[in-house]
Amino acid sequence: MKDMSFKEVMTGRRSVRSFDPDFKISHEEMLQMIDEAVTAPSSVNMQPWRFVIAESDQAKETLKPLIRFNTLQNETSSAMVIIFGDMISQENADAIYSQAVEEGKMPEEVKDKQLASIVPMYDNAPRQVMNDIVHIDASLAAMQFMLVARTHGYETNPIGGFDKENLAAAFGLDPDRYIPVMIIAIGKEKEAGYPSVRLSADKITQFK
């Protein structure tokens, strides 16, 4: 699928629920896809997305009671990619901006000014504000991951119906810090996803 046009990648995407259960994706390729996906934008470049790859039998067994009606994807996919939003992503601010300076993408004085403004703003933001920020940012990375997966020859299924209260703790994460945003089943398609319709742009758009 690597020779598909961007339009084909985008318009040919389907939500696939049944995958080849014998096919596995290497860790190297999974990390490559994540690296490509996280070129997505994020608020002040804080990159709050965090990934847990549930691929082992044990991890999928842990996930099974938490995903409600999506057991087929869990049983057959190469992996279930769990995407969390880090509510304290500003802890990485200095590392992110220092790397930008080292690579000549940001002057030192801009870095210092940004850090002096952004870190206190994030530290003092209401929890709901941070929750909204990490959901938007992680969702941008999630959508990009699904498109990237198609260029690697895989199909996906985004899942929003799961036990949000207990998912982080089930995988050893602090539930106050890491907010589950989405689970994406990924693998080699066994049964094609159903085509669906979309409302046309003229029905959902207003020009003022």
N, C-alpha and C positions, 0 to 999 in steps of 0.2 A: 504493500500500500504506500510505500515511500514515494512513488511517482505520482500520487494523486495531487490534483490542484487543491488549493485551500478551500475553494468552494465545494469540491467533492468531499473533503474531510469534514466540513461543517454540515452540509446538507445531507450527507449519507449516514450521519451518526444516528444510531438507534439505541434504545434501552434494551440491552440483551440480558436475559434472565437465565439462560441455560448455556453453560460453557463446557469445553472439553476438560473433564476432571483430571485427565492424565497429563495435561500440559502445565509446565511450570515456567515462570519467568525468572531469569537469573537476577541476583542481587545487583550485579553491575548494570544491567539494563534498566532495572527498576529505579536505581539511583540516577541514571542518565535521564529517564523520563521526568523524574521529580526536578532535577536540575533545569530541564527545559521548561517545565510547568511554572516554576517559581520565578521566571522572568516576568510574571504577571505583576501589575502595579500593586502597591499597598500604601496606606496612609503614612506620610512622611518616611516611607521606605523602612518601616519597622518590621516588615515580613513576619507577622505573628503566626503564620501557618506552621503546624507541626504534624508529622506523619507517623502513624503506626501501621506497619504492614502485617496484617494477620494472614499468615500463609501456612503455618504448621497445623497439624491435626489438633493439637492442644489449644492453639490460639483460636481456631475456628469453633472448637467446642465451647470455649469461654464466651465467644461472641454469640453463639446460637440462641440462647434464651433472651438475648438483648435486642434481637432484630425482628421480632414479631413475624410478619408475613413474608419475609425475604429469605427463607431458609434454602431455597433452591440455588440462589446466587452464592450463598455461603458454602454450600456443599460442593458446587461444581467449579467455581472460579479458581483461577491461579492464585489470587489473593484478594483480600478485602482491605482496601486502603482507607484507613480511618483518619480523617482530617480534623485536627483540633485547632482552636484559636488560643494563643497564649496571652493571657490577660496581663502579663507583666513583660511583654516583649521589649519594653524599653531597657531592660537589663542588657540587651545586645546593642544598644544605640552606639556606644563608643566603638565597639568592634566594627560595626557596619560602616560608620562614618570614617573611622581611621583607615579602613581598607580603601574607601573611596579616595582619601587623600593620597595614600601610597600608590594608587593606580593613576593618579593625576586627573581624577574625575571631580575633585572638590578641593578648593583652597583650604588651608589649615584654619584661616580666620572664619570661613563660612562654617566649617565643622564646629568650631568652638561656639559660634553664635547659635547654631542650630541646636546643639546639645543643651545649651543654657536655657533655651526656650522650650524645647520639646519634652525633655525628660521630666521637668516639674509639671508640665501640662498633663502628661500621661500619669504621673504619680498621683495627681490630685483630681483626676477625672472621675466622675461618678461611675459606679460599676456598670450601670445600664449603658452609659455612653461607650465605655470600653467594650462591652458585650456587642454593641452594634458595630463598632469598628472592626473587631476581629471576625465577626460573621461576614461582613462585606469583603474584607481582604481575603479570608480563607476561601470564600466562594469564588472569587476571581481565580485563585490558584486551582481550585477544583475543576472549574469549567475548562481551564487551559490544559489541565492534566488529561481530561477526557479527549480533547482534540489531539494532544500529543500522542496519546495511546493509539489512536487510529493511524497515525503516521508510522508507528512501529508495528502495525499489523494486528492490533488487538481491539477488542470492543469492550464497552463498559456499561455499567448501570448505576446511576446515582441513586442513593437511598437516603431518605430523610426520616423514615419511620423507624425509630429505634429508641431504646431506653436511655434518654439523655442524662438522667439523674445518676445512673450507675456505670456508664460506659468507661469514663476515665479511671475510676477506681479499679474496675475489673482488669485494666491493663497497667496497673501500678502507677498511675499518674494522679497528681493532686487535683481533685475535682473543683477546688476553688480557683485554681490557676488555669487549668486546661479545659476549655469548653468545647464539647463535640459539635461539629458543624455539619459534617456529611460523611457518609461511607460510600465508597465507590468500588463496586465489584469489577474486576478486570480479568481478562483471559481471552482464549481463542474461542470464537463463537461456535456453538454447536447448533443452536436453533436461532434463526434470524429474528431480530426484534421487529415488532409491528410498526409499519409506517403510521404516522399520525398527521393531523392537520393543525394549522395555525391560523389564527385570525389575521386578516390582511392588514398591512400597515395603515391603510386609510381608515380602518375601523378602530385603531388603538392610538392614533396620533392626532394631535391638535397643533395647528400653526397659529401663533398669535402675533 
